[in-house]
Amino acid sequence: MSTAMMRVAGVETFGEPLRLLEVPIPAPGPGEVLVRVRAAAVNPADAGMVAGRYRWAEPVRFPLVPGYDVAGEDAATGVAVVAFTMHKTTQRGGYAQFVALPADLVVPLPPGADPVAAAALPLAGLTAWQALDTLGDDVRTLSINGRGAVGAFARSLAADRGLTPVDDDGPVDAALDTVGGARAWAAFERVRPGGRYATVVPEFWVPGGPFAPARGIEPLVVSVRYDREQLLGLVDRFARGVLSPAIEAVLPLSEAATAHQRLTGGGRTGKLILRPGR
Ligand SMILES: NC(=O)c1ccc[n+]([C@@H]2O[C@H](COP(=O)([O-])OP(=O)(O)OC[C@H]3O[C@@H](n4cnc5c(N)ncnc54)[C@H](OP(=O)(O)O)[C@@H]3O)[C@@H](O)[C@H]2O)c1
């Protein structure tokens, strides 16, 4: 019997450009769901994965297929879903026609939801949600830097919690940095003495930000973790129009390398989405 194959975008060694590869369609294990991927979002972390910049919990398996965020259907039932692949742990990447994932990581989408927009939700949305939680709910003035996916979601989620981020340059109770480096310092310096500061950009990723306490402010680094209730919360807010991800381009899987080049170029207008095709 011949093995059914699928297209993925991956690398055989760290640092090479992503290219199309053929690998077997994964067989879902007990308690797993096979997702037929209609849209996979491109995140800065994916480029770090390909470059070998992450510390892995276990030896890396090649070909390395990146991708944290997918939307599509449960291949067995046809139900529309969105999923977080927990790539760093599972090494099951979303830049693929199919991905098999533990059922806990897969949540239903409302009927008719656009998979392209839904695919933009998990990684950036969970990060933004957890960053706001880290800052706490006693914050009355908040500033958020960066107009990327995490910054945009954080602004929308904060407003949904009744706290509209400020745009002026005055002192604030709390600041969230989504950029790192000098921009992180600018955010930190706005925080009133004893206030709260969190960044989603760790020192190994962009050095040069504030990572030591000063003026009674403890810099907190947010590292995203999976939380099913929060992903359901993001889907709910997406369905109600609280979250409407900006999409810059939808590209075929064969252009994954181009998508990664675009991540670091200027003129960004939103999320890059890969479509694996049939
Ligand atoms: N710690 C964690 O667990 C975690 C999780 C997710 C992401 N991150 C990190 O957080 C950082 C931000 O991630 P991200 O997903 O927000 O990156 P992103 O969407 O790729 O945005 C990166 C930058 O591109 C520009 N940009 C993107 N979309 C734009 C738009 N619609 N309009 C204008 N400018 C736009 C922005 O530059 P300007 O700021 O100059 O406007 C933005 O700061 C990255 O370093 C990422 O690695 C960390």
The ligand as an SDF file (V2000), in Angstrom:
LIG
                    3D

 48 52  0  0  0  0  0  0  0  0999 V2000
    7.4320   36.0760   24.2620 N   0  0  0  0  0  0  0  0  0  0  0  0
    6.5630   35.4390   23.5030 C   0  0  0  0  0  0  0  0  0  0  0  0
    6.0120   34.4070   23.8960 O   0  0  0  0  0  0  0  0  0  0  0  0
    6.2300   36.0250   22.1550 C   0  0  0  0  0  0  0  0  0  0  0  0
    5.0850   35.6170   21.4730 C   0  0  0  0  0  0  0  0  0  0  0  0
    4.7720   36.2300   20.2600 C   0  0  0  0  0  0  0  0  0  0  0  0
    5.6270   37.2030   19.7270 C   0  0  0  0  0  0  0  0  0  0  0  0
    6.7490   37.5240   20.3890 N   0  0  0  0  0  0  0  0  0  0  0  0
    7.6720   38.5430   19.8600 C   0  0  0  0  0  0  0  0  0  0  0  0
    6.9990   39.7870   19.9110 O   0  0  0  0  0  0  0  0  0  0  0  0
    7.4440   40.6240   18.8350 C   0  0  0  0  0  0  0  0  0  0  0  0
    6.2300   41.1460   18.0710 C   0  0  0  0  0  0  0  0  0  0  0  0
    5.5660   40.0260   17.4810 O   0  0  0  0  0  0  0  0  0  0  0  0
    4.3880   40.2880   16.4220 P   0  0  0  0  0  0  0  0  0  0  0  0
    3.7640   38.9900   16.1350 O   0  0  0  0  0  0  0  0  0  0  0  0
    3.5580   41.4360   16.8740 O   0  0  0  0  0  0  0  0  0  0  0  0
    5.2580   40.7520   15.1570 O   0  0  0  0  0  0  0  0  0  0  0  0
    4.7480   41.3830   13.7750 P   0  0  0  0  0  0  0  0  0  0  0  0
    3.2630   41.3370   13.6610 O   0  0  0  0  0  0  0  0  0  0  0  0
    5.5520   40.7170   12.7240 O   0  0  0  0  0  0  0  0  0  0  0  0
    5.1720   42.9210   13.9030 O   0  0  0  0  0  0  0  0  0  0  0  0
    6.5290   43.2710   13.9670 C   0  0  0  0  0  0  0  0  0  0  0  0
    6.6650   44.7500   13.5840 C   0  0  0  0  0  0  0  0  0  0  0  0
    6.2860   44.9280   12.2260 O   0  0  0  0  0  0  0  0  0  0  0  0
    5.5510   46.1360   12.0740 C   0  0  0  0  0  0  0  0  0  0  0  0
    4.1490   45.8170   11.6870 N   0  0  0  0  0  0  0  0  0  0  0  0
    3.5700   44.6040   11.6650 C   0  0  0  0  0  0  0  0  0  0  0  0
    2.2910   44.7050   11.3070 N   0  0  0  0  0  0  0  0  0  0  0  0
    2.0500   46.0110   11.0970 C   0  0  0  0  0  0  0  0  0  0  0  0
    0.8980   46.7650   10.7360 C   0  0  0  0  0  0  0  0  0  0  0  0
   -0.2830   46.1780   10.5000 N   0  0  0  0  0  0  0  0  0  0  0  0
    1.0060   48.0960   10.6610 N   0  0  0  0  0  0  0  0  0  0  0  0
    2.1710   48.6920   10.9000 C   0  0  0  0  0  0  0  0  0  0  0  0
    3.3070   48.0470   11.2540 N   0  0  0  0  0  0  0  0  0  0  0  0
    3.2360   46.7250   11.3500 C   0  0  0  0  0  0  0  0  0  0  0  0
    5.5250   46.8240   13.4300 C   0  0  0  0  0  0  0  0  0  0  0  0
    6.5740   47.7620   13.4680 O   0  0  0  0  0  0  0  0  0  0  0  0
    6.4220   49.0760   14.4110 P   0  0  0  0  0  0  0  0  0  0  0  0
    6.4170   48.5880   15.7870 O   0  0  0  0  0  0  0  0  0  0  0  0
    7.6510   49.8430   14.0730 O   0  0  0  0  0  0  0  0  0  0  0  0
    5.1540   49.7490   14.0790 O   0  0  0  0  0  0  0  0  0  0  0  0
    5.7530   45.6640   14.3830 C   0  0  0  0  0  0  0  0  0  0  0  0
    6.3530   46.0250   15.6090 O   0  0  0  0  0  0  0  0  0  0  0  0
    8.4100   39.7660   18.0090 C   0  0  0  0  0  0  0  0  0  0  0  0
    9.7420   40.0410   18.3880 O   0  0  0  0  0  0  0  0  0  0  0  0
    8.0410   38.3520   18.4040 C   0  0  0  0  0  0  0  0  0  0  0  0
    9.1110   37.4420   18.2330 O   0  0  0  0  0  0  0  0  0  0  0  0
    7.0620   36.9620   21.5880 C   0  0  0  0  0  0  0  0  0  0  0  0
  1  2  1  0
  2  3  2  0
  2  4  1  0
  4  5  1  0
  4 48  2  0
  5  6  2  0
  6  7  1  0
  7  8  2  0
  8  9  1  0
  8 48  1  0
  9 10  1  0
  9 46  1  0
 10 11  1  0
 11 12  1  0
 11 44  1  0
 12 13  1  0
 13 14  1  0
 14 15  2  0
 14 16  1  0
 14 17  1  0
 17 18  1  0
 18 19  2  0
 18 20  1  0
 18 21  1  0
 21 22  1  0
 22 23  1  0
 23 24  1  0
 23 42  1  0
 24 25  1  0
 25 26  1  0
 25 36  1  0
 26 27  1  0
 26 35  1  0
 27 28  2  0
 28 29  1  0
 29 30  1  0
 29 35  2  0
 30 31  1  0
 30 32  2  0
 32 33  1  0
 33 34  2  0
 34 35  1  0
 36 37  1  0
 36 42  1  0
 37 38  1  0
 38 39  2  0
 38 40  1  0
 38 41  1  0
 42 43  1  0
 44 45  1  0
 44 46  1  0
 46 47  1  0
M  CHG  2   8   1  16  -1
M  END
$$$$
